[in-house]
Amino acid sequence: MSIITASRVFLKQAFGDSETSTVARILEDQEGEVSSSPEDRHWKLNKNQLIITVDIQPTENVLFECHEELQELGLQIEDVPEVIIVEGLAECSDSCRLIAERLAADLGGITRGAEQCS
């Protein structure tokens, strides 16, 4: 059984076209093979034979998973329309955290900078 690590970035505004190009640029900087879904809300980075995924979800769709984290950060669901979830195997937890931190910095989002394991 593999351990999955996830870092979340809570966005203060809805995800749009300009944010799409920012996500693509950050992932391309990771020196791996990047692919995206046609609607640009899901990316896959294959780096050193490990896969990292980046998903954009409306907060209400993932509220069960991130309710405690929102509370710890002092955020209400109304403050955070969408969440970016960066996931991969435990072996790439540092890469997931760094990608999430760059996304938070470049998109004006909020992240704890800590991994969630499940």
All heavy atoms as an XYZ file, in Angstrom:
910
protein
N       0.834     -1.178      0.000
C       0.000      0.000      0.000
C       0.884      1.248      0.000
O       1.782      1.383      0.806
C      -0.890     -0.011      1.236
C      -1.818      1.143      1.292
S      -2.924      0.912      2.692
C      -3.326      2.583      2.977
N       0.621      2.140     -0.898
C       1.397      3.376     -1.013
C       0.737      4.496     -0.222
O      -0.477      4.563     -0.114
C       1.491      3.815     -2.474
O       2.176      2.851     -3.214
N       1.568      5.349      0.312
C       1.063      6.516      1.020
C       1.032      7.682      0.048
O       2.005      7.954     -0.642
C       1.941      6.854      2.237
C       1.855      5.720      3.259
C       1.526      8.174      2.859
C       2.732      5.908      4.465
N      -0.122      8.327     -0.018
C      -0.311      9.486     -0.889
C      -0.150     10.745     -0.056
O      -0.686     10.846      1.042
C      -1.716      9.472     -1.540
C      -1.941      8.195     -2.332
C      -1.926     10.713     -2.397
C      -1.059      8.042     -3.548
N       0.574     11.696     -0.585
C       0.734     12.973      0.091
C       0.020     14.042     -0.728
O       0.019     13.976     -1.959
C       2.232     13.306      0.286
O       2.349     14.493      1.029
C       2.955     13.472     -1.023
N      -0.598     14.988     -0.050
C      -1.317     16.055     -0.733
C      -1.063     17.382     -0.048
O      -1.057     17.463      1.176
C      -2.814     15.772     -0.760
N      -0.831     18.387     -0.839
C      -0.739     19.760     -0.351
C      -1.856     20.539     -1.012
O      -2.139     20.348     -2.189
C       0.611     20.377     -0.712
O       1.654     19.746     -0.019
N      -2.500     21.409     -0.240
C      -3.622     22.180     -0.762
C      -3.298     23.665     -0.772
O      -2.650     24.170      0.135
C      -4.861     21.938      0.087
C      -5.355     20.515      0.007
C      -6.541     20.296      0.933
N      -6.910     18.911      0.969
C      -6.356     18.001      1.767
N      -5.407     18.349      2.605
N      -6.759     16.747      1.749
N      -3.810     24.323     -1.804
C      -3.709     25.776     -1.910
C      -5.132     26.293     -1.987
O      -5.893     25.915     -2.875
C      -2.923     26.217     -3.166
C      -2.887     27.735     -3.265
C      -1.516     25.631     -3.166
N      -5.496     27.142     -1.039
C      -6.840     27.700     -0.984
C      -6.830     29.038     -1.718
O      -6.109     29.962     -1.332
C      -7.284     27.868      0.469
C      -7.313     26.551      1.204
C      -6.266     26.173      2.028
C      -8.375     25.688      1.034
C      -6.282     24.955      2.691
C      -8.399     24.464      1.683
C      -7.349     24.094      2.512
N      -7.617     29.120     -2.792
C      -7.649     30.325     -3.620
C      -8.692     31.305     -3.121
O      -9.822     30.925     -2.808
C      -7.939     29.962     -5.080
C      -6.889     29.081     -5.755
C      -7.334     28.709     -7.165
C      -5.541     29.772     -5.789
N      -8.324     32.569     -3.093
C      -9.226     33.621     -2.633
C     -10.142     34.124     -3.748
O     -11.049     34.898     -3.498
C      -8.424     34.794     -2.087
C      -7.554     34.439     -0.913
C      -6.776     35.652     -0.472
C      -5.456     35.265      0.125
N      -4.612     36.412      0.398
N      -9.876     33.684     -4.984
C     -10.719     34.066     -6.119
C     -10.871     32.856     -7.034
O     -10.104     31.901     -6.936
C     -10.108     35.228     -6.886
C      -8.727     34.951     -7.427
C      -8.083     36.193     -7.994
O      -8.485     37.300     -7.693
N      -7.078     36.004     -8.817
N     -11.860     32.906     -7.899
C     -12.116     31.789     -8.810
C     -10.941     31.597     -9.772
O     -10.256     32.545    -10.140
C     -13.406     32.038     -9.588
N     -10.720     30.360    -10.150
C      -9.643     29.991    -11.058
C     -10.055     30.356    -12.482
O     -11.136     30.007    -12.921
C      -9.397     28.482    -10.948
C      -8.156     28.007    -11.608
C      -6.934     28.108    -10.966
C      -8.204     27.453    -12.878
C      -5.776     27.660    -11.580
C      -7.058     27.008    -13.489
C      -5.842     27.105    -12.850
N      -9.180     31.063    -13.205
C      -9.491     31.504    -14.565
C      -8.355     31.241    -15.539
O      -7.398     30.528    -15.229
N      -8.455     31.842    -16.716
C      -7.476     31.615    -17.775
C      -6.060     32.038    -17.397
O      -5.093     31.345    -17.717
C      -7.895     32.348    -19.058
C      -9.129     31.730    -19.688
O      -9.414     30.540    -19.416
O      -9.810     32.436    -20.455
N      -5.906     33.168    -16.733
C      -4.554     33.606    -16.383
C      -3.930     32.665    -15.358
O      -2.717     32.419    -15.383
C      -4.554     35.051    -15.870
O      -5.298     35.155    -14.686
N      -4.735     32.103    -14.464
C      -4.222     31.148    -13.495
C      -3.805     29.846    -14.179
O      -2.841     29.201    -13.768
C      -5.275     30.862    -12.412
C      -5.513     32.012    -11.457
C      -6.464     33.080    -11.995
O      -7.132     32.839    -13.028
O      -6.535     34.152    -11.395
N      -4.510     29.485    -15.247
C      -4.166     28.280    -16.002
C      -2.743     28.357    -16.530
O      -1.965     27.407    -16.403
C      -5.156     28.092    -17.180
O      -6.457     27.889    -16.647
C      -4.776     26.925    -18.048
N      -2.376     29.488    -17.101
C      -1.025     29.624    -17.644
C       0.022     29.615    -16.532
O       1.133     29.109    -16.714
C      -0.899     30.879    -18.508
O      -1.166     32.031    -17.748
N      -0.310     30.126    -15.360
C       0.612     30.105    -14.229
C       0.873     28.671    -13.773
O       2.019     28.280    -13.538
C       0.061     30.946    -13.061
O      -0.107     32.289    -13.503
C       0.996     30.912    -11.869
N      -0.178     27.873    -13.656
C      -0.017     26.471    -13.256
C       0.847     25.743    -14.282
O       1.797     25.032    -13.918
C      -1.377     25.762    -13.098
C      -1.187     24.267    -12.878
C      -2.171     26.369    -11.957
N       0.550     25.928    -15.569
C       1.324     25.258    -16.620
C       2.797     25.649    -16.542
O       3.685     24.796    -16.643
C       0.743     25.593    -17.989
N       3.074     26.920    -16.336
C       4.466     27.396    -16.272
C       5.201     26.780    -15.085
O       6.332     26.308    -15.205
C       4.497     28.921    -16.172
C       5.900     29.508    -16.035
C       5.893     31.022    -15.891
N       4.903     31.583    -14.990
C       5.016     31.605    -13.659
N       6.075     31.086    -13.067
N       4.070     32.144    -12.913
N       4.558     26.760    -13.929
C       5.196     26.198    -12.735
C       5.486     24.713    -12.920
O       6.558     24.226    -12.560
C       4.324     26.460    -11.488
C       4.378     27.950    -11.143
C       4.760     25.597    -10.305
C       3.394     28.383    -10.074
N       4.557     23.986    -13.511
C       4.778     22.556    -13.735
C       5.863     22.315    -14.788
O       6.677     21.398    -14.644
C       3.480     21.862    -14.116
C       2.443     21.784    -12.997
C       1.165     21.158    -13.504
C       2.992     21.031    -11.800
N       5.887     23.122    -15.825
C       6.928     22.968    -16.851
C       8.313     23.262    -16.292
O       9.303     22.700    -16.748
C       6.609     23.848    -18.052
C       5.439     23.310    -18.853
C       4.879     24.298    -19.871
O       5.459     25.387    -20.045
O       3.847     23.958    -20.471
N       8.402     24.106    -15.283
C       9.677     24.397    -14.627
C      10.219     23.199    -13.847
O      11.380     23.198    -13.434
C       9.537     25.575    -13.650
C       9.383     26.915    -14.358
O       9.599     26.986    -15.579
O       9.020     27.894    -13.660
N       9.402     22.185    -13.644
C       9.799     21.021    -12.840
C      10.622     19.992    -13.619
O      10.982     18.955    -13.072
C       8.561     20.335    -12.253
C       7.734     21.217    -11.369
C       8.522     21.759    -10.196
O       9.164     21.007     -9.466
N       8.501     23.069    -10.022
N      10.893     20.250    -14.877
C      11.710     19.363    -15.712
C      11.154     17.943    -15.780
O      11.844     16.968    -15.503
C      13.148     19.351    -15.216
C      13.798     20.716    -15.278
C      15.215     20.717    -14.742
O      15.749     19.639    -14.395
O      15.788     21.807    -14.669
N       9.907     17.846    -16.133
C       9.267     16.558    -16.339
C       8.295     16.678    -17.494
O       8.198     17.722    -18.139
N       7.586     15.622    -17.754
C       6.586     15.612    -18.829
C       5.245     16.042    -18.244
O       4.744     15.437    -17.293
C       6.475     14.211    -19.413
C       5.524     14.107    -20.572
C       5.468     12.686    -21.100
O       6.519     12.027    -21.171
O       4.350     12.244    -21.429
N       4.658     17.103    -18.818
C       3.412     17.669    -18.306
C       2.290     17.439    -19.309
O       2.462     17.665    -20.506
C       3.564     19.195    -18.043
C       2.250     19.786    -17.561
C       4.681     19.463    -17.058
N       1.138     17.011    -18.810
C      -0.060     16.914    -19.643
C      -1.211     17.536    -18.868
O      -1.193     17.609    -17.641
C      -0.362     15.455    -20.005
O      -0.577     14.690    -18.842
N      -2.213     18.011    -19.614
C      -3.362     18.635    -18.957
C      -4.655     18.147    -19.579
O      -4.674     17.674    -20.710
C      -3.279     20.161    -19.042
O      -3.418     20.587    -20.366
N      -5.729     18.299    -18.831
C      -7.045     17.938    -19.325
C      -7.518     19.014    -20.299
O      -7.028     20.146    -20.266
C      -8.031     17.814    -18.158
O      -8.209     19.075    -17.543
N      -8.467     18.693    -21.156
C      -8.963     19.692    -22.119
C      -9.530     20.951    -21.449
O      -9.411     22.040    -21.986
C     -10.063     18.947    -22.882
C      -9.734     17.503    -22.719
C      -9.067     17.377    -21.377
N     -10.106     20.813    -20.267
C     -10.690     21.980    -19.596
C      -9.681     22.693    -18.690
O     -10.033     23.649    -18.002
C     -11.940     21.596    -18.801
C     -11.718     20.634    -17.660
C     -11.635     19.158    -18.070
O     -11.909     18.816    -19.218
O     -11.285     18.348    -17.204
N      -8.412     22.236    -18.672
C      -7.344     22.863    -17.889
C      -7.681     22.989    -16.407
O      -7.471     24.026    -15.784
C      -6.973     24.239    -18.460
C      -6.228     24.133    -19.773
O      -5.497     23.151    -19.968
O      -6.393     25.044    -20.602
N      -8.173     21.901    -15.824
C      -8.422     21.871    -14.382
C      -7.764     20.654    -13.749
O      -7.932     20.388    -12.566
C      -9.914     21.902    -14.099
C     -10.507     23.254    -14.528
C     -11.910     23.454    -14.112
N     -12.153     23.508    -12.713
C     -12.079     24.609    -11.955
N     -11.718     25.752    -12.485
N     -12.375     24.569    -10.681
N      -7.008     19.918    -14.543
C      -6.281     18.743    -14.066
C      -4.990     18.624    -14.864
O      -5.015     18.645    -16.094
C      -7.132     17.480    -14.240
C      -6.413     16.238    -13.862
N      -6.287     15.818    -12.558
C      -5.739     15.337    -14.600
C      -5.583     14.698    -12.537
N      -5.244     14.387    -13.766
N      -3.868     18.537    -14.140
C      -2.568     18.363    -14.776
C      -1.886     17.140    -14.193
O      -2.111     16.783    -13.032
C      -1.656     19.568    -14.517
C      -2.022     20.789    -15.250
C      -1.492     21.228    -16.437
C      -2.985     21.769    -14.882
N      -2.078     22.412    -16.806
C      -2.999     22.765    -15.859
C      -3.849     21.895    -13.797
C      -3.819     23.864    -15.797
C      -4.679     22.985    -13.735
C      -4.659     23.961    -14.729
N      -1.021     16.543    -15.005
C      -0.222     15.417    -14.554
C       1.225     15.718    -14.900
O       1.544     16.068    -16.045
C      -0.670     14.138    -15.245
C      -0.038     12.885    -14.681
C      -0.451     11.642    -15.438
C      -1.930     11.394    -15.309
N      -2.351     10.125    -15.943
N       2.104     15.604    -13.915
C       3.536     15.803    -14.095
C       4.215     14.465    -13.848
O       4.086     13.886    -12.769
C       4.061     16.850    -13.107
C       5.578     16.993    -12.983
C       6.193     17.492    -14.291
C       5.938     17.909    -11.823
N       4.899     13.963    -14.863
C       5.676     12.735    -14.733
C       7.125     13.153    -14.598
O       7.722     13.640    -15.553
C       5.457     11.844    -15.955
C       6.074     10.475    -15.782
O       6.965     10.277    -14.957
N       5.594      9.527    -16.579
N       7.671     12.994    -13.393
C       9.026     13.450    -13.098
C       9.790     12.318    -12.432
O       9.393     11.842    -11.374
C       8.962     14.675    -12.180
C      10.290     15.240    -11.788
C      10.109     16.459    -10.900
C      11.455     17.001    -10.492
N      11.339     18.200     -9.695
N      10.867     11.902    -13.053
C      11.696     10.819    -12.497
C      10.867      9.579    -12.186
O      11.016      8.976    -11.129
C      12.441     11.290    -11.242
C      13.348     12.461    -11.511
O      13.926     12.580    -12.593
N      13.462     13.351    -10.546
N       9.997      9.223    -13.090
C       9.126      8.052    -12.994
C       8.124      8.131    -11.838
O       7.548      7.129    -11.440
C       9.942      6.769    -12.912
C      10.798      6.540    -14.132
C      11.579      5.253    -14.055
O      11.909      4.778    -12.980
N      11.854      4.682    -15.214
N       7.917      9.319    -11.299
C       6.886      9.545    -10.295
C       5.851     10.502    -10.876
O       6.193     11.393    -11.641
C       7.485     10.147     -9.026
C       8.421      9.238     -8.240
C       9.109     10.018     -7.131
C       7.676      8.044     -7.661
N       4.606     10.307    -10.509
C       3.526     11.147    -11.042
C       2.985     12.041     -9.941
O       2.655     11.587     -8.844
C       2.401     10.283    -11.634
C       2.945      9.515    -12.842
C       1.206     11.138    -12.022
C       1.983      8.524    -13.441
N       2.911     13.323    -10.269
C       2.302     14.322     -9.398
C       1.095     14.874    -10.144
O       1.208     15.222    -11.321
C       3.293     15.456     -9.072
C       4.483     14.904     -8.283
C       2.600     16.579     -8.307
C       5.608     15.897     -8.082
N      -0.045     14.945     -9.475
C      -1.232     15.512    -10.104
C      -1.582     16.841     -9.442
O      -1.334     17.043     -8.256
C      -2.442     14.567    -10.015
O      -2.751     14.322     -8.645
C      -2.170     13.257    -10.738
N      -2.160     17.717    -10.243
C      -2.643     19.008     -9.764
C      -4.091     19.124    -10.216
O      -4.369     19.052    -11.416
C      -1.795     20.174    -10.325
C      -2.367     21.514     -9.896
C      -0.339     20.038     -9.892
N      -4.989     19.255     -9.264
C      -6.426     19.359     -9.563
C      -6.985     20.641     -8.982
O      -6.648     21.022     -7.856
C      -7.197     18.190     -8.941
C      -6.995     16.900     -9.686
O      -7.253     16.877    -10.902
O      -6.582     15.921     -9.053
N      -7.869     21.276     -9.735
C      -8.598     22.449     -9.267
C     -10.018     21.992     -8.984
O     -10.689     21.440     -9.857
C      -8.632     23.575    -10.341
C      -7.277     23.797    -10.989
C      -9.234     24.842     -9.754
C      -6.154     24.136    -10.065
N     -10.471     22.217     -7.752
C     -11.803     21.784     -7.350
C     -12.539     22.918     -6.660
O     -11.933     23.669     -5.887
C     -11.707     20.616     -6.359
C     -11.166     19.340     -6.925
C     -12.171     18.667     -7.832
O     -13.385     18.755     -7.625
N     -11.677     18.002     -8.852
N     -13.856     23.044     -6.889
C     -14.641     23.964     -6.067
C     -14.539     23.506     -4.607
O     -14.551     22.304     -4.331
C     -16.068     23.803     -6.597
C     -15.908     23.234     -7.967
C     -14.668     22.390     -7.916
N     -14.438     24.430     -3.695
C     -14.240     24.094     -2.290
C     -15.338     23.178     -1.762
O     -15.052     22.236     -1.016
C     -14.151     25.377     -1.444
O     -13.098     26.181     -1.971
C     -13.866     25.068      0.007
N     -16.579     23.416     -2.163
C     -17.659     22.570     -1.645
C     -17.493     21.102     -2.048
O     -17.970     20.213     -1.360
C     -19.046     23.098     -2.043
C     -19.320     23.106     -3.518
C     -19.022     24.448     -4.190
O     -18.465     25.337     -3.525
O     -19.324     24.586     -5.380
N     -16.781     20.824     -3.156
C     -16.555     19.443     -3.584
C     -15.544     18.706     -2.710
O     -15.529     17.482     -2.690
C     -16.067     19.389     -5.031
C     -17.143     19.758     -6.019
O     -18.270     20.089     -5.660
N     -16.801     19.732     -7.294
N     -14.676     19.437     -2.031
C     -13.616     18.813     -1.223
C     -13.684     19.252      0.244
O     -12.737     19.063      0.999
C     -12.215     19.106     -1.805
C     -12.041     18.436     -3.156
C     -11.955     20.596     -1.901
N     -14.803     19.816      0.648
C     -14.940     20.355      1.998
C     -14.696     19.291      3.065
O     -14.043     19.555      4.074
C     -16.317     20.994      2.186
C     -16.525     21.724      3.507
C     -15.490     22.824      3.685
C     -17.920     22.302      3.561
N     -15.181     18.085      2.844
C     -14.990     17.015      3.823
C     -13.499     16.768      4.065
O     -13.072     16.563      5.191
C     -15.681     15.729      3.352
C     -15.513     14.593      4.309
C     -16.257     14.536      5.475
C     -14.602     13.578      4.047
C     -16.099     13.487      6.380
C     -14.433     12.531      4.946
C     -15.179     12.482      6.105
N     -12.699     16.789      2.998
C     -11.267     16.511      3.086
C     -10.477     17.643      3.732
O      -9.427     17.404      4.321
C     -10.687     16.255      1.695
C     -11.281     15.094      0.970
C     -10.901     15.088     -0.500
O      -9.879     15.702     -0.864
O     -11.635     14.470     -1.274
N     -10.940     18.882      3.569
C     -10.111     20.009      4.010
C     -10.782     20.906      5.042
O     -10.277     21.992      5.324
C      -9.642     20.819      2.809
S     -10.945     21.532      1.814
N     -11.870     20.454      5.636
C     -12.590     21.261      6.625
C     -11.689     21.673      7.794
O     -11.644     22.844      8.174
C     -13.818     20.507      7.136
C     -14.583     21.237      8.168
N     -15.340     22.352      7.871
C     -14.689     21.045      9.506
C     -15.886     22.811      8.982
N     -15.504     22.026      9.989
N     -10.953     20.710      8.362
C     -10.076     21.009      9.499
C      -8.976     21.994      9.121
O      -8.646     22.897      9.893
C      -9.462     19.724     10.050
C     -10.435     18.877     10.825
C      -9.776     17.632     11.381
O      -8.565     17.671     11.683
O     -10.477     16.622     11.514
N      -8.418     21.802      7.943
C      -7.351     22.696      7.488
C      -7.871     24.121      7.309
O      -7.196     25.084      7.675
C      -6.759     22.167      6.180
C      -5.454     22.788      5.804
C      -4.783     22.093      4.638
O      -5.262     21.038      4.177
O      -3.761     22.623      4.185
N      -9.077     24.262      6.763
C      -9.684     25.592      6.637
C      -9.848     26.237      8.017
O      -9.538     27.418      8.189
C     -11.045     25.498      5.938
C     -11.035     25.297      4.433
C     -12.434     24.962      3.928
C     -10.494     26.518      3.731
N     -10.311     25.460      8.982
C     -10.486     25.987     10.334
C      -9.158     26.429     10.936
O      -9.064     27.484     11.541
C     -11.144     24.950     11.233
C     -12.618     24.806     10.995
C     -13.255     23.856     11.989
O     -12.643     22.877     12.411
N     -14.496     24.144     12.354
N      -8.119     25.596     10.772
C      -6.798     25.931     11.312
C      -6.256     27.227     10.718
O      -5.547     27.974     11.389
C      -5.816     24.792     11.050
C      -6.075     23.558     11.878
C      -5.202     22.386     11.476
O      -4.231     22.584     10.704
O      -5.486     21.267     11.929
N      -6.573     27.468      9.447
C      -6.110     28.678      8.774
C      -7.037     29.868      9.024
O      -6.760     30.974      8.576
C      -5.982     28.425      7.266
C      -4.872     27.464      6.857
C      -5.021     27.060      5.399
C      -3.511     28.093      7.102
N      -8.152     29.648      9.720
C      -9.095     30.718     10.002
C      -9.888     31.154      8.785
O     -10.299     32.312      8.686
N     -10.137     30.219      7.856
C     -10.861     30.532      6.626
C     -12.266     29.944      6.659
O     -12.488     28.861      7.209
C     -10.112     29.965      5.412
C      -8.704     30.493      5.168
C      -8.013     29.680      4.079
C      -8.752     31.965      4.798
N     -13.188     30.655      6.049
C     -14.553     30.173      5.872
C     -14.706     29.717      4.424
O     -14.020     30.218      3.536
C     -15.564     31.289      6.161
C     -15.486     31.843      7.565
C     -15.836     30.793      8.595
O     -16.759     30.012      8.421
N     -15.081     30.771      9.683
N     -15.625     28.816      4.180
C     -15.834     28.320      2.817
C     -16.168     29.466      1.860
O     -15.779     29.445      0.700
C     -16.904     27.206      2.774
C     -16.937     26.563      1.382
C     -18.251     27.718      3.195
C     -17.772     25.324      1.288
N     -16.827     30.506      2.365
C     -17.180     31.655      1.526
C     -15.935     32.432      1.079
O     -15.957     33.133      0.079
C     -18.105     32.621      2.277
C     -19.369     32.011      2.797
C     -19.184     31.321      4.149
O     -18.475     31.842      5.038
O     -19.760     30.231      4.311
N     -14.848     32.316      1.852
C     -13.601     33.025      1.537
C     -12.786     32.324      0.464
O     -11.863     32.916     -0.093
C     -12.708     33.131      2.789
C     -13.385     33.849      3.937
O     -14.226     34.735      3.673
O     -13.077     33.507      5.094
N     -13.092     31.054      0.209
C     -12.247     30.216     -0.639
C     -13.110     29.521     -1.692
O     -13.637     28.439     -1.452
C     -11.525     29.153      0.229
C     -10.591     28.330     -0.621
C     -10.789     29.798      1.382
N     -13.268     30.124     -2.880
C     -14.122     29.498     -3.889
C     -13.559     28.197     -4.473
O     -14.317     27.306     -4.831
C     -14.270     30.560     -4.971
C     -13.131     31.486     -4.771
C     -12.760     31.413     -3.327
N     -12.215     28.101     -4.534
C     -11.625     26.910     -5.143
C     -10.351     26.500     -4.422
O      -9.711     27.311     -3.747
C     -11.333     27.145     -6.621
C     -12.631     27.432     -7.386
C     -12.479     27.348     -8.882
O     -12.675     26.244     -9.406
O     -12.162     28.380     -9.487
N     -10.019     25.217     -4.572
C      -8.847     24.636     -3.923
C      -8.006     23.939     -4.991
O      -8.538     23.237     -5.844
C      -9.262     23.604     -2.850
C      -8.040     22.987     -2.183
C     -10.178     24.229     -1.822
N      -6.695     24.157     -4.922
C      -5.759     23.415     -5.765
C      -5.198     22.291     -4.904
O      -4.703     22.536     -3.805
C      -4.602     24.292     -6.262
C      -5.125     25.468     -7.074
C      -3.616     23.452     -7.082
C      -4.046     26.463     -7.490
N      -5.278     21.069     -5.405
C      -4.769     19.907     -4.677
C      -3.599     19.336     -5.465
O      -3.748     18.952     -6.620
C      -5.865     18.843     -4.491
C      -7.065     19.464     -3.782
C      -5.314     17.638     -3.730
C      -8.317     18.637     -3.847
N      -2.434     19.302     -4.829
C      -1.219     18.754     -5.434
C      -0.950     17.425     -4.738
O      -0.709     17.402     -3.528
C      -0.015     19.715     -5.258
C       1.210     19.167     -5.958
C      -0.351     21.115     -5.774
N      -1.002     16.315     -5.499
C      -0.880     14.987     -4.901
C       0.182     14.158     -5.589
O       0.428     14.302     -6.780
C      -2.190     14.206     -5.006
C      -3.265     14.653     -4.089
C      -4.474     13.747     -4.160
O      -4.861     13.303     -5.253
O      -5.044     13.501     -3.090
N       0.759     13.262     -4.813
C       1.715     12.298     -5.337
C       2.030     11.276     -4.270
O       1.542     11.360     -3.142
N       2.849     10.303     -4.620
C       3.296      9.329     -3.634
C       4.185     10.004     -2.607
O       4.751     11.067     -2.867
C       4.063      8.193     -4.318
C       3.251      7.294     -5.251
C       4.162      6.275     -5.924
C       2.144      6.581     -4.491
N       4.333      9.377     -1.457
C       5.142      9.953     -0.383
C       6.559     10.276     -0.847
O       7.164     11.224     -0.363
C       5.175      8.999      0.804
N       7.074      9.516     -1.805
C       8.427      9.745     -2.307
C       8.593     11.119     -2.951
O       9.700     11.615     -3.086
C       8.824      8.674     -3.336
C       8.977      7.294     -2.751
C       7.685      6.490     -2.775
O       6.568      7.060     -2.840
O       7.794      5.259     -2.709
N       7.503     11.736     -3.352
C       7.603     13.054     -3.980
C       6.937     14.135     -3.129
O       6.527     15.175     -3.629
C       7.061     13.038     -5.406
S       5.448     12.345     -5.634
N       6.883     13.919     -1.821
C       6.228     14.889     -0.937
C       6.916     16.251     -0.963
O       6.245     17.283     -0.923
C       6.138     14.364      0.496
O       7.426     14.187      1.043
N       8.254     16.278     -1.054
C       8.955     17.563     -1.120
C       8.586     18.325     -2.383
O       8.357     19.532     -2.347
C      10.475     17.375     -1.055
C      10.956     16.974      0.329
O      10.210     17.194      1.304
O      12.068     16.426      0.428
N       8.511     17.609     -3.509
C       8.127     18.255     -4.773
C       6.695     18.771     -4.706
O       6.412     19.880     -5.158
C       8.271     17.280     -5.947
O       9.625     16.965     -6.165
N       5.785     17.987     -4.130
C       4.387     18.422     -3.992
C       4.306     19.693     -3.152
O       3.609     20.647     -3.509
C       3.538     17.327     -3.357
S       3.226     15.909     -4.412
N       5.024     19.718     -2.033
C       5.005     20.879     -1.154
C       5.576     22.107     -1.856
O       5.005     23.194     -1.791
C       5.795     20.588      0.122
C       5.798     21.725      1.119
C       6.644     21.431      2.348
N       7.941     20.837      2.067
C       9.007     21.519      1.627
N       8.911     22.809      1.416
N      10.151     20.914      1.402
N       6.691     21.933     -2.569
C       7.301     23.073     -3.265
C       6.411     23.605     -4.379
O       6.287     24.820     -4.563
C       8.671     22.675     -3.819
C       9.743     22.429     -2.756
C      11.012     21.850     -3.401
C      10.051     23.701     -1.995
N       5.768     22.706     -5.120
C       4.839     23.134     -6.177
C       3.680     23.908     -5.550
O       3.294     24.976     -6.034
C       4.341     21.926     -6.995
C       5.486     21.369     -7.857
C       3.145     22.311     -7.870
C       5.187     20.023     -8.494
N       3.117     23.392     -4.457
C       2.005     24.074     -3.781
C       2.432     25.446     -3.278
O       1.688     26.425     -3.417
C       1.475     23.220     -2.634
N       3.622     25.536     -2.722
C       4.097     26.831     -2.228
C       4.272     27.836     -3.365
O       3.929     29.007     -3.221
C       5.404     26.652     -1.456
C       5.190     26.000     -0.103
C       6.487     25.677      0.619
O       7.592     25.872      0.052
O       6.399     25.210      1.776
N       4.801     27.382     -4.507
C       4.939     28.287     -5.661
C       3.581     28.706     -6.192
O       3.378     29.864     -6.561
C       5.752     27.617     -6.778
C       7.232     27.649     -6.484
C       8.109     27.453     -7.681
N       7.870     28.383     -8.769
C       8.173     28.117    -10.034
N       8.716     26.968    -10.370
N       7.938     28.999    -10.977
N       2.641     27.761     -6.261
C       1.288     28.094     -6.718
C       0.648     29.117     -5.785
O       0.045     30.084     -6.246
C       0.425     26.832     -6.808
C       0.757     25.868     -7.936
C       0.047     24.539     -7.740
C       0.424     26.472     -9.287
N       0.787     28.916     -4.484
C       0.213     29.856     -3.519
C       0.823     31.239     -3.689
O       0.109     32.248     -3.699
C       0.427     29.350     -2.098
N       2.134     31.300     -3.845
C       2.809     32.591     -3.993
C       2.414     33.292     -5.288
O       2.117     34.488     -5.292
C       4.323     32.400     -3.953
N       2.379     32.543     -6.392
C       2.094     33.154     -7.695
C       0.617     33.456     -7.924
O       0.284     34.337     -8.707
C       2.615     32.263     -8.828
C       4.134     32.247     -8.924
O       4.800     32.798     -8.014
O       4.662     31.698     -9.901
N      -0.263     32.722     -7.237
C      -1.706     32.906     -7.448
C      -2.382     33.642     -6.294
O      -3.595     33.817     -6.298
C      -2.389     31.551     -7.667
C      -1.944     30.790     -8.907
C      -2.603     29.405     -8.923
C      -2.251     31.544    -10.174
N      -1.617     34.052     -5.299
C      -2.210     34.751     -4.164
C      -3.079     33.856     -3.322
O      -4.044     34.316     -2.712
N      -2.736     32.578     -3.257
C      -3.506     31.636     -2.459
C      -2.892     31.446     -1.093
O      -1.894     32.060     -0.734
N      -3.492     30.565     -0.316
C      -3.053     30.291      1.042
C      -2.773     28.809      1.154
O      -3.578     27.979      0.730
C      -4.150     30.686      2.057
C      -4.443     32.183      1.938
C      -3.733     30.336      3.471
C      -5.676     32.617      2.673
N      -1.621     28.465      1.709
C      -1.286     27.074      1.968
C      -0.609     26.970      3.318
O       0.016     27.913      3.773
C      -0.384     26.471      0.870
O      -0.231     25.072      1.110
C       0.966     27.137      0.799
N      -0.740     25.832      3.907
C      -0.077     25.572      5.181
C       1.372     25.190      4.977
O       2.168     25.252      5.879
C      -0.786     24.411      5.881
C      -1.274     24.715      7.208
C      -1.951     23.611      7.910
N      -1.883     22.280      7.329
C      -2.434     21.260      7.889
N      -3.089     21.405      9.014
N      -2.355     20.066      7.362
N       1.680     24.699      3.779
C       3.031     24.242      3.515
C       3.331     22.904      4.128
O       4.479     22.494      4.197
N       2.297     22.189      4.565
C       2.490     20.866      5.164
C       1.715     19.829      4.376
O       0.700     20.146      3.758
C       2.019     20.880      6.607
N       2.213     18.629      4.376
C       1.564     17.558      3.638
C       0.444     16.934      4.452
O       0.520     16.896      5.677
C       2.562     16.445      3.282
C       3.646     16.860      2.339
C       4.784     17.571      3.050
O       5.089     17.245      4.192
O       5.358     18.477      2.449
N      -0.549     16.444      3.767
C      -1.619     15.666      4.375
C      -1.477     14.245      3.841
O      -1.433     14.051      2.644
C      -2.996     16.212      3.972
C      -3.251     17.624      4.389
C      -3.396     17.729      5.878
O      -4.075     16.923      6.498
N      -2.781     18.717      6.475
N      -1.361     13.283      4.674
C      -1.212     11.887      4.235
C      -2.518     11.134      4.456
O      -3.200     11.349      5.442
C      -0.083     11.194      4.986
S       1.530     11.887      4.611
N      -2.819     10.274      3.507
C      -4.006      9.434      3.662
C      -3.711      8.041      3.165
O      -2.743      7.807      2.500
C      -5.187     10.027      2.905
O      -4.892     10.167      1.541
